[in-house]
């Protein structure tokens, strides 16, 4: 089957428009990540704190929020199997171990953001909790919120984004690793948005 010149030209125009649209969307995404605010002090005390593993500063932030009393319990979703609470709390040695054992739950089932949302919703339902601080990396928060709002629609979710070590979103073009990470996350965010159209 031979494709006509007119059809080729039309396809080329569509391809250019798609590339431009993705590029513009990526820049808007990066700008939204850079402008993402943290909750202002003083913060409300919510039912729980939920941490999604996968990057630096997330778990320590969750521990600190629990220590300050901003949640009754801490749920850490997506924990690597074989890793227990004692290992996780090595970086928070000042806290009494018994208090941590009673107030921290580890989730081992999730291996994706979708899995995080499903796993967390089941735990929240079991505990009877209706409000959480959601702790994850700033670049990951938009996609995490899409998943959590879909699978836990009745839960009040307050984002608590953290900035990973050596991650400067405003200067993303200066680091190939940061740029690639943001590009991958943007494409995943677009795919998730298509799955859950508003």
GUKOL-110897 format. One record per residue: residue number from 1; residue in one letter; z negated, x negated, y of N, C-alpha, C in turn. Coordinates in steps of 0.02 Angstrom, whole numbers, m for minus. Example, Ala and Ser with C-alpha at 12.3 -4.5 7.8 and 13.67 -1.06 7.14 Angstrom:
2
 resi resn    n.z    n.x    n.y   ca.z   ca.x   ca.y    c.z    c.x    c.y
    1    a   m390   m660   m284   m390   m615   m225   m390   m660   m165
    2    s   m354   m642   m112   m357   m684    m53   m394   m645      2
***
This chain:
198
 resi resn    n.z    n.x    n.y   ca.z   ca.x   ca.y    c.z    c.x    c.y
    1    x      0    m42    m60      0      0      0      0    m44     63
    2    x     49    m34    105     56    m74    166     20    m40    224
    3    x    m20    m79    260    m56    m53    318    m13    m64    380
    4    x     m3    m13    418     38    m18    479      4    m58    533
    5    x     44    m82    580     17   m120    636    m32    m79    676
    6    x    m15    m15    685    m59     29    723   m127     36    690
    7    x   m127     43    624   m189     49    586   m229    m15    590
    8    x   m194    m72    584   m228   m137    589   m260   m145    658
    9    x   m223   m126    710   m250   m131    778   m311    m86    786
   10    x   m308    m26    759   m365     21    764   m426     m7    729
   11    x   m415    m35    669   m470    m64    631   m500   m124    668
   12    x   m457   m163    700   m481   m221    738   m524   m199    796
   13    x   m502   m146    831   m541   m120    887   m609    m93    863
   14    x   m608    m57    807   m671    m31    780   m718    m88    761
   15    x   m690   m141    731   m731   m198    711   m763   m231    772
   16    x   m723   m239    826   m749   m270    887   m805   m227    917
   17    x   m794   m161    919   m844   m116    946   m909   m119    905
   18    x   m901   m122    839   m960   m125    795   m999   m190    807
   19    x   m963   m245    815   m996   m310    827  m1032   m309    894
   20    x   m999   m283    945  m1030   m279   1012  m1092   m233   1010
   21    x  m1086   m177    976  m1142   m130    971  m1201   m161    935
   22    x  m1188   m197    880  m1242   m231    844  m1274   m285    887
   23    x  m1231   m322    923  m1258   m375    967  m1301   m347   1022
   24    x  m1279   m293   1054  m1319   m262   1107  m1383   m233   1079
   25    x  m1378   m202   1020  m1437   m174    988  m1488   m228    971
   26    x  m1462   m286    949  m1507   m342    934  m1545   m365    995
   27    x  m1510   m370   1052  m1543   m391   1113  m1596   m341   1136
   28    x  m1581   m277   1130  m1631   m225   1146  m1691   m231   1099
   29    x  m1678   m244   1035  m1731   m252    985  m1776   m311   1004
   30    x  m1746   m368   1020  m1785   m427   1038  m1827   m413   1100
   31    x  m1797   m379   1149  m1833   m363   1210  m1893   m317   1196
   32    x  m1884   m270   1151  m1938   m224   1132  m1994   m261   1097
   33    x  m1977   m309   1055  m2028   m349   1021  m2067   m391   1072
   34    x  m2031   m421   1119  m2063   m463   1169  m2110   m423   1215
   35    x  m2093   m360   1226  m2132   m318   1271  m2186   m277   1235
   36    x  m2193   m286   1171  m2239   m246   1132  m2312   m261   1152
   37    x  m2348   m210   1178  m2417   m222   1200  m2468   m216   1144
   38    x  m2523   m251   1150  m2580   m241   1105  m2625   m187   1135
   39    x  m2665   m153   1093  m2712   m104   1119  m2758   m136   1171
   40    x  m2771    m98   1224  m2812   m124   1278  m2887   m114   1264
   41    x  m2927   m162   1284  m3000   m155   1278  m3026   m108   1333
   42    x  m3078    m68   1320  m3110    m60   1255  m3068    m16   1210
   43    x  m3067    m31   1145  m3026      7   1098  m3068     60   1063
   44    x  m3034    111   1040  m3068    164   1002  m3086    139    933
   45    x  m3139    166    906  m3157    152    836  m3120    202    792
   46    x  m3078    177    748  m3039    219    704  m3067    216    633
   47    x  m3038    255    589  m3064    257    520  m3055    191    484
   48    x  m2998    160    491  m2984    100    451  m2937     52    487
   49    x  m2934     m8    459  m2888    m60    482  m2843    m76    423
   50    x  m2779    m76    434  m2730    m91    380  m2691   m153    400
   51    x  m2691   m202    356  m2655   m264    368  m2599   m270    317
   52    x  m2538   m284    341  m2481   m296    297  m2472   m372    290
   53    x  m2477   m397    230  m2472   m470    220  m2401   m493    230
   54    x  m2393   m559    237  m2327   m586    243  m2317   m634    301
   55    x  m2369   m648    340  m2361   m693    396  m2428   m717    422
   56    x  m2427   m767    464  m2488   m797    489  m2523   m751    539
   57    x  m2589   m758    543  m2633   m724    591  m2645   m650    576
   58    x  m2614   m622    526  m2624   m551    512  m2693   m538    481
   59    x  m2710   m575    428  m2772   m562    393  m2832   m580    437
   60    x  m2829   m635    473  m2885   m654    516  m2895   m602    571
   61    x  m2840   m574    597  m2845   m521    647  m2879   m459    618
   62    x  m2860   m441    557  m2892   m384    524  m2966   m395    513
   63    x  m2985   m455    493  m3056   m471    483  m3094   m464    549
   64    x  m3064   m489    602  m3098   m486    667  m3107   m414    691
   65    x  m3057   m372    680  m3063   m302    699  m3118   m267    659
   66    x  m3123   m284    595  m3176   m256    553  m3245   m281    577
   67    x  m3248   m344    592  m3311   m374    616  m3335   m341    680
   68    x  m3288   m324    725  m3305   m292    788  m3318   m217    781
   69    x  m3310   m191    721  m3326   m121    709  m3272    m71    729
   70    x  m3210    m94    732  m3156    m48    752  m3129     m7    694
   71    x  m3155    m18    635  m3138     22    577  m3194     19    526
   72    x  m3200     72    486  m3252     73    435  m3235     27    377
   73    x  m3171     23    361  m3148    m19    306  m3083    m53    324
   74    x  m3069   m106    286  m3008   m144    295  m2967   m141    231
   75    x  m2904   m121    237  m2858   m119    179  m2804   m171    190
   76    x  m2796   m216    142  m2745   m268    146  m2692   m253     95
   77    x  m2632   m234    118  m2579   m212     74  m2529   m268     60
   78    x  m2507   m271     m3  m2457   m321    m21  m2487   m388    m39
   79    x  m2547   m388    m67  m2581   m450    m84  m2551   m479   m147
   80    x  m2540   m543   m148  m2513   m576   m207  m2562   m570   m265
   81    x  m2538   m551   m322  m2582   m540   m381  m2619   m605   m399
   82    x  m2684   m598   m413  m2725   m655   m430  m2765   m681   m371
   83    x  m2750   m656   m312  m2787   m677   m252  m2843   m627   m240
   84    x  m2905   m650   m240  m2961   m604   m232  m2991   m608   m163
   85    x  m3041   m567   m151  m3072   m563    m85  m3104   m630    m66
   86    x  m3135   m664   m114  m3168   m727    m99  m3118   m778    m70
   87    x  m3057   m780    m98  m3007   m826    m72  m2984   m805     m2
   88    x  m2977   m740      8  m2954   m716     73  m3004   m729    128
   89    x  m3068   m730    110  m3120   m735    161  m3143   m806    174
   90    x  m3110   m855    147  m3129   m925    160  m3124   m941    234
   91    x  m3078   m910    268  m3069   m924    340  m3117   m883    382
   92    x  m3160   m844    350  m3209   m804    388  m3277   m812    355
   93    x  m3300   m875    349  m3360   m891    310  m3425   m866    341
   94    x  m3423   m852    405  m3485   m833    439  m3509   m763    419
   95    x  m3465   m723    391  m3482   m654    374  m3517   m651    307
   96    x  m3566   m606    299  m3599   m598    234  m3550   m573    182
   97    x  m3548   m606    124  m3499   m589     73  m3507   m517     48
   98    x  m3569   m494     41  m3581   m426     16  m3549   m374     62
   99    x  m3553   m387    127  m3524   m340    175  m3449   m336    166
  100    x  m3418   m394    153  m3346   m395    145  m3326   m359     80
  101    x  m3363   m371     27  m3347   m340    m37  m3349   m264    m33
  102    x  m3395   m238      7  m3401   m165     12  m3350   m134     59
  103    x  m3323   m173    104  m3282   m145    157  m3208   m165    155
  104    x  m3190   m207    108  m3121   m230    104  m3090   m208     37
  105    x  m3030   m180     40  m2994   m162    m20  m2926   m198    m19
  106    x  m2908   m226    m76  m2844   m261    m82  m2794   m217   m119
  107    x  m2733   m214    m93  m2679   m177   m125  m2629   m226   m155
  108    x  m2617   m221   m220  m2574   m269   m255  m2506   m241   m273
  109    x  m2493   m178   m260  m2431   m147   m285  m2371   m159   m239
  110    x  m2381   m164   m175  m2325   m167   m128  m2291   m234   m128
  111    x  m2224   m233   m127  m2186   m295   m118  m2132   m285    m65
  112    x  m2141   m233    m24  m2094   m219     31  m2131   m176     82
  113    x  m2100   m167    140  m2131   m125    192  m2136    m52    169
  114    x  m2084    m30    134  m2087     36    104  m2146     41     57
  115    x  m2155    m10     14  m2211    m11    m32  m2278    m12      4
  116    x  m2282    m49     59  m2343    m49    100  m2363     21    122
  117    x  m2314     58    146  m2327    126    171  m2350    172    115
  118    x  m2317    169     58  m2335    212      2  m2404    194    m25
  119    x  m2417    129    m33  m2481    106    m58  m2538    124    m11
  120    x  m2527    114     53  m2578    129    103  m2592    204    108
  121    x  m2540    244    105  m2550    317    110  m2593    342     53
  122    x  m2583    315     m7  m2624    335    m65  m2697    316    m54
  123    x  m2709    256    m27  m2777    233    m14  m2810    276     40
  124    x  m2774    290     94  m2801    331    148  m2820    401    123
  125    x  m2777    428     81  m2790    495     53  m2853    494     10
  126    x  m2861    442    m30  m2919    434    m73  m2983    428    m32
  127    x  m2979    390     23  m3038    379     66  m3051    436    114
  128    x  m3000    479    125  m3007    533    173  m3001    510    245
  129    x  m2965    455    255  m2957    427    322  m2895    456    356
  130    x  m2900    467    422  m2845    497    459  m2823    456    519
  131    x  m2852    397    530  m2832    356    588  m2839    282    569
  132    x  m2790    242    590  m2791    171    573  m2765    127    630
  133    x  m2787     65    629  m2753     11    666  m2705    m21    616
  134    x  m2642    m26    633  m2594    m57    589  m2579   m128    614
  135    x  m2597   m177    573  m2590   m247    592  m2532   m279    554
  136    x  m2483   m302    590  m2429   m341    562  m2397   m382    618
  137    x  m2347   m423    601  m2315   m464    652  m2278   m421    703
  138    x  m2274   m445    764  m2241   m406    817  m2169   m389    799
  139    x  m2133   m437    770  m2063   m424    754  m2055   m374    697
  140    x  m2107   m363    657  m2106   m319    599  m2131   m249    615
  141    x  m2164   m241    672  m2200   m179    687  m2155   m118    692
  142    x  m2097   m124    724  m2054    m65    733  m2032    m36    665
  143    x  m2014    m79    619  m1993    m54    553  m2052    m27    514
  144    x  m2109    m61    520  m2169    m37    485  m2189     33    509
  145    x  m2183     44    574  m2200    110    601  m2153    165    575
  146    x  m2089    149    568  m2042    197    540  m2064    218    470
  147    x  m2081    169    429  m2102    183    360  m2168    221    358
  148    x  m2216    200    398  m2282    232    397  m2280    302    424
  149    x  m2242    314    477  m2237    382    504  m2203    429    455
  150    x  m2158    401    414  m2124    443    364  m2170    460    305
  151    x  m2207    411    280  m2247    421    220  m2319    443    235
  152    x  m2342    434    296  m2409    457    314  m2405    494    380
  153    x  m2369    550    381  m2356    586    445  m2418    615    478
  154    x  m2470    627    439  m2531    657    468  m2582    606    491
  155    x  m2565    542    488  m2612    489    506  m2598    464    577
  156    x  m2651    458    617  m2645    429    684  m2640    353    676
  157    x  m2584    325    696  m2571    254    687  m2570    219    755
  158    x  m2615    171    764  m2616    131    825  m2591     61    807
  159    x  m2533     40    834  m2506    m26    818  m2551    m81    846
  160    x  m2560   m133    806  m2595   m193    829  m2553   m254    809
  161    x  m2501   m268    849  m2455   m323    831  m2487   m391    843
  162    x  m2471   m438    799  m2494   m507    808  m2434   m552    813
  163    x  m2443   m608    846  m2389   m657    855  m2398   m713    804
  164    x  m2350   m724    760  m2356   m778    710  m2358   m846    744
  165    x  m2384   m895    708  m2384   m964    734  m2313   m989    745
  166    x  m2304  m1026    798  m2239  m1057    813  m2183  m1006    818
  167    x  m2199   m949    848  m2149   m896    853  m2146   m873    926
  168    x  m2092   m891    960  m2082   m872   1030  m2021   m828   1034
  169    x  m2032   m763   1036  m1975   m716   1033  m1932   m721   1096
  170    x  m1961   m737   1153  m1921   m741   1215  m1873   m800   1215
  171    x  m1888   m851   1177  m1844   m910   1173  m1813   m914   1103
  172    x  m1796   m857   1075  m1772   m855   1006  m1710   m897    995
  173    x  m1667   m902   1046  m1604   m939   1038  m1615  m1014   1032
  174    x  m1675  m1038   1049  m1689  m1109   1045  m1710  m1131    975
  175    x  m1723  m1083    931  m1745  m1099    864  m1703  m1060    814
  176    x  m1668  m1095    771  m1625  m1060    722  m1667  m1019    673
  177    x  m1726  m1043    655  m1769  m1007    608  m1794   m942    639
  178    x  m1814   m944    702  m1837   m883    736  m1779   m835    746
  179    x  m1721   m861    766  m1663   m818    776  m1641   m784    712
  180    x  m1640   m821    656  m1621   m791    592  m1672   m739    568
  181    x  m1736   m754    579  m1788   m706    560  m1781   m642    599
  182    x  m1769   m646    663  m1760   m586    705  m1697   m548    685
  183    x  m1644   m584    670  m1581   m552    650  m1590   m514    585
  184    x  m1623   m544    536  m1635   m511    472  m1679   m449    483
  185    x  m1730   m457    523  m1775   m400    535  m1739   m344    572
  186    x  m1696   m362    618  m1658   m311    655  m1613   m271    608
  187    x  m1579   m306    563  m1535   m271    515  m1575   m226    469
  188    x  m1634   m249    448  m1677   m207    406  m1702   m146    446
  189    x  m1716   m157    509  m1738   m102    552  m1683    m49    560
  190    x  m1621    m73    570  m1564    m27    576  m1556     13    512
  191    x  m1560    m21    454  m1552     13    390  m1608     65    380
  192    x  m1668     48    399  m1724     95    393  m1715    154    440
  193    x  m1690    141    500  m1678    195    548  m1626    245    522
  194    x  m1577    219    486  m1525    263    457  m1554    305    400
  195    x  m1604    278    366  m1636    316    312  m1680    371    339
  196    x  m1711    359    397  m1756    408    426  m1732    428    496
  197    x  m1676    462    502  m1651    481    568  m1699    530    602
  198    x  m1711    521    666  m1758    565    702  m1724    630    721
***
